[in-house]
């Protein structure tokens, strides 16, 4: 019995060497292990990486990347990664410690490199100027993200240069089409109605790119709660400026917006996806779907 088992083991070992097709082994070995810090970035990396990359995301769908508590599993994922793609602009304050703790040797690619950062006075930080991290909400910026991701993947996996270049070019063409559609959709909304309240200040880059005004009781981060004073100020602003609609965000507690809507009579305009995608079956499972969903919600609330 023992002999027979040993023989079987030997045969299995031989089988493993001889029967697994060479291309399958190669594929498994060559897939580039990439990590993106949050779901929106994960989608961009997956589009550029295509079949060559295995993309893991740390902060998942419907979750808040501003205030994230990394798990031991995240450290393990990072330890195995060859490349980690981050947003930068102060979004991922929790990342440096995680990278150090994981012992990761991954190359870091900062997707926002080269964009023009939006600086704004933040009343939640004593009026000091803070950098708005939500650069992806401008599609022009997302295109810069894609070229940075392409160049970063080529750096860690030079053999994939042609594949990453082709994937990026194809995806950039989709972003061009998206940008034209969003521009046209916003232009159809009367200029004096293009004003919206959101929970936190996540749409500054979108507003600057497409000509819309966004006002939020919370600052550019979700770290600090909106104070009673912030909320009172917004309520006055909605009344005096006749702002038509308030929106919920998939990453924020909806109760604050519901309260503001009740007190002002402003319409609740549905859910926006600002800092995270929806789940796979939701309306914002990809970056492109997210942008289309948000614009649909703006138009539905502001044009009726
Ligand atoms: Zn945010």
Boltz pocket constraint, residues with backbone or C-beta under 6 A from the ligand:
constraints:
  - pocket:
      binder: B
      contacts: [[A, 66], [A, 134], [A, 200], [A, 201], [A, 202], [A, 220], [A, 221], [A, 222], [A, 274], [A, 275]]
      max_distance: 6.0
